[in-house]
Amino acid sequence: MSMSEKKCDVKSCEVESYHTVPADLANKVFTFEGGLTTVHLCREHYKKYKKETKKERETRRAGWV
């Protein structure tokens, strides 16, 4: 299954996947079924994810330096 065939993992969303993100961060914004390590998000849900997790993502990146 290619990326273009994947659907958004947010419950009741049937839109094509736009981006894959870590499930631990995405679970702070959305609810997913199963023990996923990564989740697929459509463009709309990805925008919401980025907005809601901005501070935490910046903190994680600071640890890489």
Secondary structure by P-SEA (a helix, b strand, c coil): ccccccccccccccccccccccaaaaaacccccccccbbbbcaaaaaaaaaaaaaaaaaaaaaac
